[in-house]
Amino acid sequence: MIITNIEQVPGKTIAQELGLVQGSTVRGKHLGKDIGAFFKGLVGGEIKGYSELLVEGREEAISRMTEEAESLGADAIVNVRMTTSSITGGAAELMVYGTAVKFDL
């Protein structure tokens, strides 16, 4: 499955748009990571626990979007976008969406 944030795939001709596909996940903070983040905030720098949490969330959301596109028989997902929003003080939603397409043979 080709996944891209551009509207066309170089060298391919889109024959059919299959529609919007999306994947999302809601991730909550972990107490251990919160404690580490507090101390890291005192000295500055990257909070690796939260960075890992976001990477895992993005990967899961992309996987869910890809599964939806595959169920439609898509060859690719174009014009992919990602967004993150706060659900509560301790959780965030990561969403990825794009257009599932089929190519000319």
C-alpha positions as CSV (number, residue, x, y, z in Angstrom):
1,M,0.0,0.0,0.0
2,I,1.4,3.4,-1.1
3,I,0.7,6.1,1.5
4,T,1.6,9.7,0.6
5,N,0.8,13.2,1.6
6,I,0.8,14.4,-2.0
7,E,-2.3,14.3,-4.3
8,Q,-0.8,12.1,-7.0
9,V,1.7,9.2,-7.0
10,P,4.4,9.9,-9.6
11,G,4.3,7.5,-12.5
12,K,0.8,6.3,-11.6
13,T,-2.6,7.3,-12.9
14,I,-5.6,7.4,-10.5
15,A,-8.5,5.5,-12.1
16,Q,-10.9,5.7,-9.2
17,E,-11.3,7.5,-5.9
18,L,-12.7,5.1,-3.3
19,G,-13.4,7.7,-0.7
20,L,-12.1,9.0,2.6
21,V,-10.4,6.5,4.9
22,Q,-9.2,7.2,8.5
23,G,-7.7,5.7,11.5
24,S,-7.5,7.0,15.0
25,T,-6.4,6.0,18.5
26,V,-6.7,7.6,21.9
27,R,-3.7,7.4,24.1
28,G,-3.5,8.1,27.8
29,K,-0.5,9.2,29.9
30,H,1.3,6.7,32.0
31,L,2.0,7.6,35.7
32,G,5.6,6.6,35.3
33,K,6.0,8.7,32.2
34,D,4.3,11.7,34.0
35,I,6.9,11.5,36.8
36,G,9.7,11.4,34.3
37,A,8.2,14.2,32.3
38,F,8.0,16.4,35.5
39,F,11.7,16.0,36.2
40,K,12.7,16.4,32.6
41,G,10.6,19.6,32.5
42,L,12.8,21.0,35.3
43,V,16.0,20.6,33.4
44,G,14.7,20.8,29.8
45,G,15.0,18.6,26.8
46,E,13.0,16.0,25.0
47,I,10.5,14.0,27.0
48,K,11.2,10.6,25.4
49,G,8.3,8.8,27.1
50,Y,5.8,11.1,25.5
51,S,7.6,11.1,22.1
52,E,7.4,7.3,22.1
53,L,3.7,7.4,23.1
54,L,3.0,9.7,20.1
55,V,5.0,7.5,17.7
56,E,3.1,4.4,18.8
57,G,-0.2,6.2,18.4
58,R,0.7,7.5,14.9
59,E,1.7,4.0,13.8
60,E,-1.5,2.5,15.2
61,A,-3.7,5.1,13.5
62,I,-1.9,4.6,10.2
63,S,-2.4,0.8,10.5
64,R,-6.1,1.3,11.1
65,M,-6.4,3.7,8.1
66,T,-4.5,1.2,5.9
67,E,-6.8,-1.7,7.0
68,E,-9.8,0.4,6.0
69,A,-8.3,1.2,2.6
70,E,-7.4,-2.4,2.0
71,S,-11.0,-3.4,2.7
72,L,-12.1,-1.1,-0.1
73,G,-9.5,-2.7,-2.5
74,A,-7.3,0.5,-2.7
75,D,-3.9,0.6,-4.2
76,A,-2.9,3.7,-2.3
77,I,-3.9,6.4,0.1
78,V,-3.2,9.9,-1.2
79,N,-3.3,13.4,0.4
80,V,-2.7,11.9,3.9
81,R,-3.0,14.2,6.9
82,M,-2.5,13.7,10.6
83,T,-3.9,15.5,13.6
84,T,-3.7,15.3,17.3
85,S,-6.2,16.7,19.8
86,S,-6.5,16.6,23.6
87,I,-9.5,14.5,24.8
88,T,-9.0,15.1,28.5
89,G,-6.1,16.3,30.7
90,G,-4.6,12.8,30.5
91,A,-5.4,11.6,27.0
92,A,-4.9,12.6,23.4
93,E,-6.5,11.4,20.1
94,L,-4.2,10.9,17.1
95,M,-6.1,10.7,13.8
96,V,-4.8,10.1,10.3
97,Y,-6.9,10.4,7.2
98,G,-6.6,10.4,3.4
99,T,-8.3,9.4,0.1
100,A,-8.2,5.8,-0.9
101,V,-7.6,5.3,-4.7
102,K,-7.2,2.6,-7.3
103,F,-4.7,3.0,-10.2
104,D,-5.0,2.3,-13.9
105,L,-3.6,-1.1,-14.8
